[in-house]
């Protein structure tokens, strides 16, 4: 192997990944080299690989060929001369958020609001992203990756690489719940609550003390599995059985829920989303973290009359990553419901095609490059 490593690269949009020999990264400055143990795959990965340039031309992919892979976890093997507090041998999750580090948003810890914000190994948020793809060309679908020290969440011994490589969508949900408000003693509607993102929201809402967790989705079997996680606090409703708002009112003494998270996927119904939005109480807060795209219609005066807050949220901070792994270490959040579906790097194309074929959010998909 020497100074080379194996990595899966996409050479053409939608084309199969090829296993290539590429130079192994070398740590310098404030960067580290991580040996990747697992890299998680989210349900949207197939869309990003196949449809992104068409669906979202404003969210650029890295120039091809490129190493994708959004949610890596592994072991630090080398640290650059300016790295403080991270050592070779540390077990880490690598958040894919890359940003400039020098703008006011970055300096305030809000890297996802940076004008250069890029998901390493996935897609960026504007043309500036190519600058960061050049600096960090390695996603998690390779044996090693270069990562900035600011992206690392050190893992407690009892948090597995498998569960760590699920942190991306767990964190997206966790950060959105924090933005929604104080959970303990409150009610929250998770629209799309059987999926990878939605089930993560259910688990963290439970850990954060929400006492009524209302879950909507289509699949009745998966909804019942989610409800069984905590039948005292979780209620579930299939959108195949009617509209969301009347059901939510029946569950909340006619008031509506305190908070709503929308976690639906890219091709979900906009009508269902509006139905869920209309299920919050006066003063309620809505946080959108799903991938649903398109124009929706609602009476804007409703936001004022009912004092509704509508907010969008992307990903989470590295500090929130530390909060989550601490909740996992102490079993405050219970992630034992996840089934791990692992593939070696050589099977990456089958692995990518298999994403979404398990039991909704209960199945975690990952490749194991080493
Ligand atoms: Zn910045």
Boltz pocket constraint, residues with backbone or C-beta under 6 A from the ligand:
constraints:
  - pocket:
      binder: B
      contacts: [[A, 99], [A, 100], [A, 101], [A, 102], [A, 103], [A, 104], [A, 105], [A, 106], [A, 107], [A, 111], [A, 114], [A, 115], [A, 116]]
      max_distance: 6.0
